[in-house]
């Protein structure tokens, strides 16, 4: 991950925040590191951004996929491990940024005889989940735990100093819920919708529920199928990998079944899939299977999912209805 350092300093009670990009140099550390800050600097240290360092408690922020909003990280420091929390503060981080929230202070814990417990908690943005990964470094090496679900982490910093921590919060956008079954519909654009040998004519309209009347007529090789007004089954979905705009719609795929007449004879079933792939219509796809009801192994038409050669399929918001 690409990380930037935020180094907070406490001066006359005010928290001043400066941004230093990865590999950037500060006037106090021309080697490319950063002066240790947070709730009590112990001197100039060469710190790598996003790397666990002894004597430091560092926090980083990242997103899975497209970066989301900046977040607030609350933190507390308990200088003797008794829950008194001598320091309570917060810092704001954007995607790819890090900050050192605390550096070990021997004078603050009876000259190193007591632990300094640091706790950090992310305010998770709406519409996202959070995981936390904690890396602990000490004289023996490093240990990483996670990622695990959650938005808080803590660590006990020891004397001399003997250890340090790096906490990485990662947010992932929550997938949108599936659309309600009755909020979308499909129509056919153009005089005809053609794919393979099949032509859909007479105006295509399929709703995402079984309440309203529908229209589906398929013609091929001098054959005709006309579906009855109400579908038998229907399911509508919104695939995040498909951009069906324009117009804006809650769905891009409709899968259904119905019964109807084949060349004027009752007793036939149709299975169909409609996909609105956006404009132009050649991105749209359709699948059709028509067979005697109860005998799907003997189809009179079996068109696998195919791109349109003419016309288009259009997903819409449906009109309110009961």
Buried (B, 14 or more C-beta within 10 A) or exposed (E): BEBBBBBBBBEEEEBEEEEBEBEEEBEEBEEBBBBBBBBBBBEBBEBBBBBBBBBBBBBBBBBEEEEBEEBEBBBBBBBBEEEEEEBEBBBBBBBBBBBBBBBBBBEBBEEBEBBBBBBBBBEBBEEBBBBBBBBBBBEEEEEEEBBEEBBBBBBBBBBEBBBBBBBBBBBEBEEEEEBEBBBBBBBBBBEBBBBBEBBBBBEBBBBBBBEBEBBBBBBBEEBBBBBBEBBBEBBBBBEEEBEBEEEEBBBBBBBBBBBBBBEEEEEBBBBBBBBBBBBEBEBBBBBBBBBBEEEEEEBBBBBEEBBBEBBBBBBBBBEEEE
